[in-house]
């Protein structure tokens, strides 16, 4: 919710916002970005260090899974 509300409440520009995470923070960053992907109104990208994307994010019913063959 914080990331979704930041542009309106804090005046951030989603085209200039990047999430940075290490380990579990990287996993959380991937989860946020991929669970709402693709969207240009959320953030510009993710810098994920030593983390992983959860396999559940590619399930057929997820936003990313719908785009996969």
PDB file of N, CA, C and O in Angstrom:
ATOM      1  N   UNK A   1       0.835  -1.197   0.000  1.00  0.00           N
ATOM      2  CA  UNK A   1       0.000   0.000   0.000  1.00  0.00           C
ATOM      3  C   UNK A   1       0.875   1.254   0.000  1.00  0.00           C
ATOM      4  O   UNK A   1       0.531   2.252  -0.633  1.00  0.00           O
ATOM      5  N   UNK A   2       2.001   1.204   0.707  1.00  0.00           N
ATOM      6  CA  UNK A   2       2.890   2.365   0.772  1.00  0.00           C
ATOM      7  C   UNK A   2       3.360   2.761  -0.629  1.00  0.00           C
ATOM      8  O   UNK A   2       3.321   3.936  -0.993  1.00  0.00           O
ATOM      9  N   UNK A   3       3.804   1.778  -1.407  1.00  0.00           N
ATOM     10  CA  UNK A   3       4.295   2.062  -2.758  1.00  0.00           C
ATOM     11  C   UNK A   3       3.164   2.566  -3.650  1.00  0.00           C
ATOM     12  O   UNK A   3       3.360   3.492  -4.437  1.00  0.00           O
ATOM     13  N   UNK A   4       1.983   1.962  -3.530  1.00  0.00           N
ATOM     14  CA  UNK A   4       0.830   2.386  -4.335  1.00  0.00           C
ATOM     15  C   UNK A   4       0.423   3.826  -4.027  1.00  0.00           C
ATOM     16  O   UNK A   4       0.045   4.571  -4.932  1.00  0.00           O
ATOM     17  N   UNK A   5       0.497   4.220  -2.755  1.00  0.00           N
ATOM     18  CA  UNK A   5       0.032   5.539  -2.337  1.00  0.00           C
ATOM     19  C   UNK A   5       1.102   6.628  -2.401  1.00  0.00           C
ATOM     20  O   UNK A   5       0.783   7.811  -2.285  1.00  0.00           O
ATOM     21  N   UNK A   6       2.357   6.247  -2.581  1.00  0.00           N
ATOM     22  CA  UNK A   6       3.453   7.215  -2.547  1.00  0.00           C
ATOM     23  C   UNK A   6       3.320   8.341  -3.575  1.00  0.00           C
ATOM     24  O   UNK A   6       3.554   9.496  -3.220  1.00  0.00           O
ATOM     25  N   UNK A   7       2.954   8.064  -4.832  1.00  0.00           N
ATOM     26  CA  UNK A   7       2.865   9.182  -5.785  1.00  0.00           C
ATOM     27  C   UNK A   7       1.893  10.271  -5.339  1.00  0.00           C
ATOM     28  O   UNK A   7       2.195  11.459  -5.453  1.00  0.00           O
ATOM     29  N   UNK A   8       0.744   9.876  -4.840  1.00  0.00           N
ATOM     30  CA  UNK A   8      -0.251  10.866  -4.424  1.00  0.00           C
ATOM     31  C   UNK A   8       0.131  11.533  -3.106  1.00  0.00           C
ATOM     32  O   UNK A   8       0.060  12.756  -2.987  1.00  0.00           O
ATOM     33  N   UNK A   9       0.535  10.740  -2.122  1.00  0.00           N
ATOM     34  CA  UNK A   9       0.802  11.291  -0.787  1.00  0.00           C
ATOM     35  C   UNK A   9       2.153  11.974  -0.661  1.00  0.00           C
ATOM     36  O   UNK A   9       2.282  12.963   0.061  1.00  0.00           O
ATOM     37  N   UNK A  10       3.171  11.455  -1.362  1.00  0.00           N
ATOM     38  CA  UNK A  10       4.518  11.993  -1.205  1.00  0.00           C
ATOM     39  C   UNK A  10       5.020  12.745  -2.438  1.00  0.00           C
ATOM     40  O   UNK A  10       6.077  13.374  -2.402  1.00  0.00           O
ATOM     41  N   UNK A  11       4.262  12.676  -3.513  1.00  0.00           N
ATOM     42  CA  UNK A  11       4.663  13.363  -4.734  1.00  0.00           C
ATOM     43  C   UNK A  11       5.797  12.681  -5.481  1.00  0.00           C
ATOM     44  O   UNK A  11       6.518  13.331  -6.238  1.00  0.00           O
ATOM     45  N   UNK A  12       5.964  11.372  -5.277  1.00  0.00           N
ATOM     46  CA  UNK A  12       7.018  10.647  -5.986  1.00  0.00           C
ATOM     47  C   UNK A  12       6.618  10.422  -7.439  1.00  0.00           C
ATOM     48  O   UNK A  12       5.434  10.403  -7.778  1.00  0.00           O
ATOM     49  N   UNK A  13       7.607  10.256  -8.272  1.00  0.00           N
ATOM     50  CA  UNK A  13       7.393   9.982  -9.688  1.00  0.00           C
ATOM     51  C   UNK A  13       7.698   8.505  -9.930  1.00  0.00           C
ATOM     52  O   UNK A  13       8.865   8.119  -9.865  1.00  0.00           O
ATOM     53  N   UNK A  14       6.693   7.656 -10.209  1.00  0.00           N
ATOM     54  CA  UNK A  14       6.924   6.221 -10.405  1.00  0.00           C
ATOM     55  C   UNK A  14       7.964   5.909 -11.472  1.00  0.00           C
ATOM     56  O   UNK A  14       8.581   4.845 -11.432  1.00  0.00           O
ATOM     57  N   UNK A  15       8.171   6.808 -12.416  1.00  0.00           N
ATOM     58  CA  UNK A  15       9.175   6.580 -13.454  1.00  0.00           C
ATOM     59  C   UNK A  15      10.601   6.714 -12.915  1.00  0.00           C
ATOM     60  O   UNK A  15      11.564   6.394 -13.612  1.00  0.00           O
ATOM     61  N   UNK A  16      10.731   7.192 -11.663  1.00  0.00           N
ATOM     62  CA  UNK A  16      12.055   7.393 -11.072  1.00  0.00           C
ATOM     63  C   UNK A  16      12.241   6.627  -9.767  1.00  0.00           C
ATOM     64  O   UNK A  16      13.235   6.827  -9.069  1.00  0.00           O
ATOM     65  N   UNK A  17      11.302   5.758  -9.435  1.00  0.00           N
ATOM     66  CA  UNK A  17      11.369   4.999  -8.190  1.00  0.00           C
ATOM     67  C   UNK A  17      11.852   3.581  -8.474  1.00  0.00           C
ATOM     68  O   UNK A  17      11.295   2.881  -9.320  1.00  0.00           O
ATOM     69  N   UNK A  18      12.886   3.172  -7.761  1.00  0.00           N
ATOM     70  CA  UNK A  18      13.420   1.818  -7.848  1.00  0.00           C
ATOM     71  C   UNK A  18      13.405   1.207  -6.447  1.00  0.00           C
ATOM     72  O   UNK A  18      13.679   1.892  -5.462  1.00  0.00           O
ATOM     73  N   UNK A  19      13.090  -0.060  -6.367  1.00  0.00           N
ATOM     74  CA  UNK A  19      13.204  -0.781  -5.098  1.00  0.00           C
ATOM     75  C   UNK A  19      14.560  -1.457  -5.069  1.00  0.00           C
ATOM     76  O   UNK A  19      15.010  -1.997  -6.079  1.00  0.00           O
ATOM     77  N   UNK A  20      15.210  -1.432  -3.925  1.00  0.00           N
ATOM     78  CA  UNK A  20      16.490  -2.096  -3.738  1.00  0.00           C
ATOM     79  C   UNK A  20      16.341  -3.048  -2.567  1.00  0.00           C
ATOM     80  O   UNK A  20      15.863  -2.657  -1.502  1.00  0.00           O
ATOM     81  N   UNK A  21      16.746  -4.287  -2.757  1.00  0.00           N
ATOM     82  CA  UNK A  21      16.636  -5.248  -1.660  1.00  0.00           C
ATOM     83  C   UNK A  21      17.760  -6.256  -1.681  1.00  0.00           C
ATOM     84  O   UNK A  21      18.241  -6.651  -2.743  1.00  0.00           O
ATOM     85  N   UNK A  22      18.169  -6.665  -0.513  1.00  0.00           N
ATOM     86  CA  UNK A  22      19.173  -7.703  -0.342  1.00  0.00           C
ATOM     87  C   UNK A  22      18.544  -8.865   0.403  1.00  0.00           C
ATOM     88  O   UNK A  22      17.868  -8.655   1.410  1.00  0.00           O
ATOM     89  N   UNK A  23      18.751 -10.078  -0.067  1.00  0.00           N
ATOM     90  CA  UNK A  23      18.252 -11.298   0.556  1.00  0.00           C
ATOM     91  C   UNK A  23      16.722 -11.269   0.597  1.00  0.00           C
ATOM     92  O   UNK A  23      16.080 -11.222  -0.453  1.00  0.00           O
ATOM     93  N   UNK A  24      16.141 -11.295   1.777  1.00  0.00           N
ATOM     94  CA  UNK A  24      14.676 -11.280   1.872  1.00  0.00           C
ATOM     95  C   UNK A  24      14.100  -9.997   1.295  1.00  0.00           C
ATOM     96  O   UNK A  24      13.002 -10.010   0.738  1.00  0.00           O
ATOM     97  N   UNK A  25      14.819  -8.895   1.418  1.00  0.00           N
ATOM     98  CA  UNK A  25      14.368  -7.634   0.814  1.00  0.00           C
ATOM     99  C   UNK A  25      14.307  -7.730  -0.702  1.00  0.00           C
ATOM    100  O   UNK A  25      13.436  -7.127  -1.329  1.00  0.00           O
ATOM    101  N   UNK A  26      15.234  -8.493  -1.299  1.00  0.00           N
ATOM    102  CA  UNK A  26      15.197  -8.710  -2.746  1.00  0.00           C
ATOM    103  C   UNK A  26      13.974  -9.532  -3.133  1.00  0.00           C
ATOM    104  O   UNK A  26      13.318  -9.248  -4.135  1.00  0.00           O
ATOM    105  N   UNK A  27      13.675 -10.547  -2.336  1.00  0.00           N
ATOM    106  CA  UNK A  27      12.501 -11.378  -2.602  1.00  0.00           C
ATOM    107  C   UNK A  27      11.225 -10.546  -2.498  1.00  0.00           C
ATOM    108  O   UNK A  27      10.322 -10.694  -3.321  1.00  0.00           O
ATOM    109  N   UNK A  28      11.146  -9.689  -1.510  1.00  0.00           N
ATOM    110  CA  UNK A  28       9.969  -8.821  -1.356  1.00  0.00           C
ATOM    111  C   UNK A  28       9.877  -7.843  -2.526  1.00  0.00           C
ATOM    112  O   UNK A  28       8.786  -7.590  -3.037  1.00  0.00           O
ATOM    113  N   UNK A  29      11.005  -7.298  -2.947  1.00  0.00           N
ATOM    114  CA  UNK A  29      11.004  -6.374  -4.087  1.00  0.00           C
ATOM    115  C   UNK A  29      10.519  -7.069  -5.351  1.00  0.00           C
ATOM    116  O   UNK A  29       9.688  -6.530  -6.083  1.00  0.00           O
ATOM    117  N   UNK A  30      11.047  -8.283  -5.611  1.00  0.00           N
ATOM    118  CA  UNK A  30      10.584  -9.066  -6.773  1.00  0.00           C
ATOM    119  C   UNK A  30       9.089  -9.335  -6.674  1.00  0.00           C
ATOM    120  O   UNK A  30       8.358  -9.177  -7.652  1.00  0.00           O
ATOM    121  N   UNK A  31       8.639  -9.741  -5.495  1.00  0.00           N
ATOM    122  CA  UNK A  31       7.226 -10.079  -5.315  1.00  0.00           C
ATOM    123  C   UNK A  31       6.336  -8.884  -5.612  1.00  0.00           C
ATOM    124  O   UNK A  31       5.339  -9.017  -6.321  1.00  0.00           O
ATOM    125  N   UNK A  32       6.681  -7.725  -5.083  1.00  0.00           N
ATOM    126  CA  UNK A  32       5.883  -6.529  -5.336  1.00  0.00           C
ATOM    127  C   UNK A  32       5.872  -6.194  -6.825  1.00  0.00           C
ATOM    128  O   UNK A  32       4.812  -5.972  -7.410  1.00  0.00           O
ATOM    129  N   UNK A  33       7.039  -6.159  -7.424  1.00  0.00           N
ATOM    130  CA  UNK A  33       7.120  -5.770  -8.834  1.00  0.00           C
ATOM    131  C   UNK A  33       6.410  -6.756  -9.752  1.00  0.00           C
ATOM    132  O   UNK A  33       5.660  -6.344 -10.637  1.00  0.00           O
ATOM    133  N   UNK A  34       6.635  -8.049  -9.554  1.00  0.00           N
ATOM    134  CA  UNK A  34       6.068  -9.042 -10.464  1.00  0.00           C
ATOM    135  C   UNK A  34       4.592  -9.336 -10.208  1.00  0.00           C
ATOM    136  O   UNK A  34       3.881  -9.751 -11.124  1.00  0.00           O
ATOM    137  N   UNK A  35       4.123  -9.128  -8.986  1.00  0.00           N
ATOM    138  CA  UNK A  35       2.707  -9.389  -8.719  1.00  0.00           C
ATOM    139  C   UNK A  35       1.814  -8.315  -9.330  1.00  0.00           C
ATOM    140  O   UNK A  35       0.620  -8.544  -9.528  1.00  0.00           O
ATOM    141  N   UNK A  36       2.365  -7.169  -9.625  1.00  0.00           N
ATOM    142  CA  UNK A  36       1.584  -6.089 -10.233  1.00  0.00           C
ATOM    143  C   UNK A  36       2.059  -5.769 -11.642  1.00  0.00           C
ATOM    144  O   UNK A  36       1.584  -4.812 -12.252  1.00  0.00           O
ATOM    145  N   UNK A  37       2.990  -6.557 -12.164  1.00  0.00           N
ATOM    146  CA  UNK A  37       3.584  -6.288 -13.463  1.00  0.00           C
ATOM    147  C   UNK A  37       2.636  -6.698 -14.579  1.00  0.00           C
ATOM    148  O   UNK A  37       1.920  -7.681 -14.393  1.00  0.00           O
ATOM    149  N   UNK A  38       2.575  -6.045 -15.687  1.00  0.00           N
ATOM    150  CA  UNK A  38       3.273  -4.796 -16.018  1.00  0.00           C
ATOM    151  C   UNK A  38       2.443  -3.588 -15.631  1.00  0.00           C
ATOM    152  O   UNK A  38       1.238  -3.555 -15.879  1.00  0.00           O
ATOM    153  N   UNK A  39       3.062  -2.620 -15.040  1.00  0.00           N
ATOM    154  CA  UNK A  39       2.403  -1.360 -14.724  1.00  0.00           C
ATOM    155  C   UNK A  39       3.435  -0.243 -14.742  1.00  0.00           C
ATOM    156  O   UNK A  39       4.521  -0.390 -14.181  1.00  0.00           O
ATOM    157  N   UNK A  40       3.111   0.844 -15.368  1.00  0.00           N
ATOM    158  CA  UNK A  40       4.031   1.981 -15.426  1.00  0.00           C
ATOM    159  C   UNK A  40       3.737   2.980 -14.321  1.00  0.00           C
ATOM    160  O   UNK A  40       4.446   3.976 -14.175  1.00  0.00           O
ATOM    161  N   UNK A  41       2.697   2.719 -13.544  1.00  0.00           N
ATOM    162  CA  UNK A  41       2.331   3.668 -12.498  1.00  0.00           C
ATOM    163  C   UNK A  41       2.824   3.227 -11.124  1.00  0.00           C
ATOM    164  O   UNK A  41       2.509   3.874 -10.125  1.00  0.00           O
ATOM    165  N   UNK A  42       3.588   2.140 -11.053  1.00  0.00           N
ATOM    166  CA  UNK A  42       4.044   1.638  -9.760  1.00  0.00           C
ATOM    167  C   UNK A  42       5.483   2.028  -9.485  1.00  0.00           C
ATOM    168  O   UNK A  42       5.754   2.731  -8.512  1.00  0.00           O
ATOM    169  N   UNK A  43       6.406   1.590 -10.316  1.00  0.00           N
ATOM    170  CA  UNK A  43       7.816   1.905 -10.131  1.00  0.00           C
ATOM    171  C   UNK A  43       8.586   1.635 -11.405  1.00  0.00           C
ATOM    172  O   UNK A  43       8.088   0.986 -12.325  1.00  0.00           O
ATOM    173  N   UNK A  44       9.819   2.145 -11.446  1.00  0.00           N
ATOM    174  CA  UNK A  44      10.632   2.029 -12.656  1.00  0.00           C
ATOM    175  C   UNK A  44      11.376   0.708 -12.729  1.00  0.00           C
ATOM    176  O   UNK A  44      11.624   0.202 -13.823  1.00  0.00           O
ATOM    177  N   UNK A  45      11.741   0.135 -11.578  1.00  0.00           N
ATOM    178  CA  UNK A  45      12.471  -1.113 -11.617  1.00  0.00           C
ATOM    179  C   UNK A  45      12.874  -1.605 -10.242  1.00  0.00           C
ATOM    180  O   UNK A  45      12.523  -1.019  -9.218  1.00  0.00           O
ATOM    181  N   UNK A  46      13.620  -2.698 -10.247  1.00  0.00           N
ATOM    182  CA  UNK A  46      14.051  -3.352  -9.014  1.00  0.00           C
ATOM    183  C   UNK A  46      15.539  -3.679  -9.115  1.00  0.00           C
ATOM    184  O   UNK A  46      16.012  -4.151 -10.149  1.00  0.00           O
ATOM    185  N   UNK A  47      16.263  -3.425  -8.040  1.00  0.00           N
ATOM    186  CA  UNK A  47      17.644  -3.888  -7.900  1.00  0.00           C
ATOM    187  C   UNK A  47      17.601  -4.962  -6.817  1.00  0.00           C
ATOM    188  O   UNK A  47      17.508  -4.650  -5.630  1.00  0.00           O
ATOM    189  N   UNK A  48      17.668  -6.214  -7.224  1.00  0.00           N
ATOM    190  CA  UNK A  48      17.543  -7.339  -6.296  1.00  0.00           C
ATOM    191  C   UNK A  48      18.897  -8.036  -6.161  1.00  0.00           C
ATOM    192  O   UNK A  48      19.422  -8.582  -7.131  1.00  0.00           O
ATOM    193  N   UNK A  49      19.453  -8.013  -4.959  1.00  0.00           N
ATOM    194  CA  UNK A  49      20.750  -8.635  -4.699  1.00  0.00           C
ATOM    195  C   UNK A  49      20.576  -9.848  -3.806  1.00  0.00           C
ATOM    196  O   UNK A  49      20.051  -9.746  -2.697  1.00  0.00           O
ATOM    197  N   UNK A  50      21.015 -10.985  -4.291  1.00  0.00           N
ATOM    198  CA  UNK A  50      21.033 -12.212  -3.506  1.00  0.00           C
ATOM    199  C   UNK A  50      19.658 -12.590  -2.981  1.00  0.00           C
ATOM    200  O   UNK A  50      19.501 -12.955  -1.815  1.00  0.00           O
ATOM    201  N   UNK A  51      18.667 -12.498  -3.857  1.00  0.00           N
ATOM    202  CA  UNK A  51      17.311 -12.903  -3.497  1.00  0.00           C
ATOM    203  C   UNK A  51      16.741 -13.734  -4.629  1.00  0.00           C
ATOM    204  O   UNK A  51      17.439 -14.024  -5.601  1.00  0.00           O
ATOM    205  N   UNK A  52      15.500 -14.112  -4.516  1.00  0.00           N
ATOM    206  CA  UNK A  52      14.887 -14.915  -5.566  1.00  0.00           C
ATOM    207  C   UNK A  52      13.457 -14.479  -5.809  1.00  0.00           C
ATOM    208  O   UNK A  52      12.799 -13.896  -4.947  1.00  0.00           O
ATOM    209  N   UNK A  53      13.001 -14.781  -7.013  1.00  0.00           N
ATOM    210  CA  UNK A  53      11.596 -14.567  -7.338  1.00  0.00           C
ATOM    211  C   UNK A  53      10.852 -15.849  -6.989  1.00  0.00           C
ATOM    212  O   UNK A  53      11.261 -16.939  -7.390  1.00  0.00           O
ATOM    213  N   UNK A  54       9.788 -15.722  -6.263  1.00  0.00           N
ATOM    214  CA  UNK A  54       9.011 -16.874  -5.829  1.00  0.00           C
ATOM    215  C   UNK A  54       8.321 -17.520  -7.030  1.00  0.00           C
ATOM    216  O   UNK A  54       7.756 -16.813  -7.864  1.00  0.00           O
ATOM    217  N   UNK A  55       8.358 -18.859  -7.133  1.00  0.00           N
ATOM    218  CA  UNK A  55       7.740 -19.534  -8.282  1.00  0.00           C
ATOM    219  C   UNK A  55       6.240 -19.289  -8.388  1.00  0.00           C
ATOM    220  O   UNK A  55       5.673 -19.395  -9.475  1.00  0.00           O
ATOM    221  N   UNK A  56       5.598 -18.965  -7.287  1.00  0.00           N
ATOM    222  CA  UNK A  56       4.155 -18.703  -7.307  1.00  0.00           C
ATOM    223  C   UNK A  56       3.809 -17.498  -8.180  1.00  0.00           C
ATOM    224  O   UNK A  56       2.680 -17.379  -8.657  1.00  0.00           O
ATOM    225  N   UNK A  57       4.769 -16.613  -8.388  1.00  0.00           N
ATOM    226  CA  UNK A  57       4.514 -15.418  -9.193  1.00  0.00           C
ATOM    227  C   UNK A  57       4.286 -15.737 -10.660  1.00  0.00           C
ATOM    228  O   UNK A  57       3.750 -14.908 -11.395  1.00  0.00           O
ATOM    229  N   UNK A  58       4.685 -16.931 -11.100  1.00  0.00           N
ATOM    230  CA  UNK A  58       4.513 -17.323 -12.503  1.00  0.00           C
ATOM    231  C   UNK A  58       3.350 -18.292 -12.696  1.00  0.00           C
ATOM    232  O   UNK A  58       3.207 -18.865 -13.776  1.00  0.00           O
ATOM    233  N   UNK A  59       2.527 -18.485 -11.686  1.00  0.00           N
ATOM    234  CA  UNK A  59       1.372 -19.370 -11.816  1.00  0.00           C
ATOM    235  C   UNK A  59       0.384 -18.793 -12.828  1.00  0.00           C
ATOM    236  O   UNK A  59       0.315 -17.574 -12.986  1.00  0.00           O
ATOM    237  N   UNK A  60      -0.377 -19.635 -13.511  1.00  0.00           N
ATOM    238  CA  UNK A  60      -1.275 -19.172 -14.575  1.00  0.00           C
ATOM    239  C   UNK A  60      -2.234 -18.052 -14.169  1.00  0.00           C
ATOM    240  O   UNK A  60      -2.564 -17.217 -15.012  1.00  0.00           O
ATOM    241  N   UNK A  61      -2.686 -17.997 -12.946  1.00  0.00           N
ATOM    242  CA  UNK A  61      -3.647 -16.965 -12.541  1.00  0.00           C
ATOM    243  C   UNK A  61      -3.010 -15.648 -12.142  1.00  0.00           C
ATOM    244  O   UNK A  61      -3.726 -14.673 -11.916  1.00  0.00           O
ATOM    245  N   UNK A  62      -1.686 -15.584 -12.046  1.00  0.00           N
ATOM    246  CA  UNK A  62      -1.017 -14.352 -11.624  1.00  0.00           C
ATOM    247  C   UNK A  62      -0.858 -13.400 -12.803  1.00  0.00           C
ATOM    248  O   UNK A  62      -0.934 -13.834 -13.952  1.00  0.00           O
ATOM    249  N   UNK A  63      -0.636 -12.095 -12.542  1.00  0.00           N
ATOM    250  CA  UNK A  63      -0.439 -11.160 -13.659  1.00  0.00           C
ATOM    251  C   UNK A  63       0.712 -11.567 -14.581  1.00  0.00           C
ATOM    252  O   UNK A  63       0.577 -11.478 -15.801  1.00  0.00           O
ATOM    253  N   UNK A  64       1.831 -12.008 -14.027  1.00  0.00           N
ATOM    254  CA  UNK A  64       2.952 -12.438 -14.844  1.00  0.00           C
ATOM    255  C   UNK A  64       2.640 -13.761 -15.530  1.00  0.00           C
ATOM    256  O   UNK A  64       2.963 -13.934 -16.706  1.00  0.00           O
ATOM    257  N   UNK A  65       2.019 -14.694 -14.820  1.00  0.00           N
ATOM    258  CA  UNK A  65       1.688 -15.998 -15.384  1.00  0.00           C
ATOM    259  C   UNK A  65       0.769 -15.919 -16.589  1.00  0.00           C
ATOM    260  O   UNK A  65       0.850 -16.759 -17.485  1.00  0.00           O
ATOM    261  N   UNK A  66      -0.094 -14.930 -16.624  1.00  0.00           N
ATOM    262  CA  UNK A  66      -0.994 -14.758 -17.760  1.00  0.00           C
ATOM    263  C   UNK A  66      -0.246 -14.399 -19.034  1.00  0.00           C
ATOM    264  O   UNK A  66      -0.749 -14.614 -20.136  1.00  0.00           O
ATOM    265  N   UNK A  67       0.941 -13.858 -18.885  1.00  0.00           N
ATOM    266  CA  UNK A  67       1.746 -13.449 -20.044  1.00  0.00           C
ATOM    267  C   UNK A  67       2.686 -14.542 -20.525  1.00  0.00           C
ATOM    268  O   UNK A  67       3.231 -14.452 -21.625  1.00  0.00           O
ATOM    269  N   UNK A  68       2.882 -15.574 -19.712  1.00  0.00           N
ATOM    270  CA  UNK A  68       3.809 -16.649 -20.069  1.00  0.00           C
ATOM    271  C   UNK A  68       3.113 -17.689 -20.952  1.00  0.00           C
ATOM    272  O   UNK A  68       1.907 -17.908 -20.829  1.00  0.00           O
ATOM    273  N   UNK A  69       3.879 -18.327 -21.843  1.00  0.00           N
ATOM    274  CA  UNK A  69       3.266 -19.347 -22.722  1.00  0.00           C
ATOM    275  C   UNK A  69       2.813 -20.572 -21.947  1.00  0.00           C
ATOM    276  O   UNK A  69       2.281 -21.513 -22.537  1.00  0.00           O
TER     277      UNK A  69
END
